Amino acid sequence: MIALGCAHPAKFPEAVERATGIRPVLPPALGDLLGRRERITALPNDIGAVTRFIRAHSRQGAAA
């Protein structure tokens, strides 16, 4: 399984605080972060399909 995603450190404040000693604050623009809909895309077990998906949905790939 490949899971791609990124999260603001403030989504996991306890873990970040334990690791760094700093408790991150969620920026106002992300205030609804924990209530947002999760999006999942199932792809076939094929490296070409995964590569094409990443290229098509990345900022660099979309601009290229």
N, C-alpha and C positions, 0 to 999 in steps of 0.2 A: 504494500500500500504506500502511496506517496500522498502526503498531506502538504499542501501549499497554503500558506497563510501568513499573515503578519498581525501582530496585535500591539497596541500601545502598552508600554510597561504598566500603566495605571490600571489595566484590566486585571492584573495579577499583583496588587500592591503588597500583599503579605510575602509572596515569594521574592519579589524584588527587594523588599526591605530586609528579609533574612539574608539575601545574597550580597547586598551592597551597603546596608545600613541606612539607606535613603528610601523613604516612602514616597513614591511618585503620586502626583496629583493629576486627576483626569481633567484635561482642558475642557472648557465650556463647549467647544464645538463637538466634543465626543460625549456629551452628557447623556445621550440616549443609547450609548454603545451597547450596554448589556441587554437592552430591549429590542435591538435590531434583529431582523430576520436573518437566520443563517442560510447561506447558499452553498449547495453541494452539487458537483457535477460528476457523475459516474462516467468513466471512460473505459474503453476496451483495454485488455491487457496487451497493449501494443505500444512500443516506444515511439513509433512514428506518430500515433494518435496523440500521445501525451506531449510530444515535442510541438506538434502543430497547434494544440490547444494553448500551450504556454506562449508560443510566439504570437498567436492571434489575440491573446488576452493581456499581454504585457504592454506596458507603455511604450517600450522600445519597439516591440514587434508591431504594434498598431500604427506607429509612426513610419515604420519602414515600408 
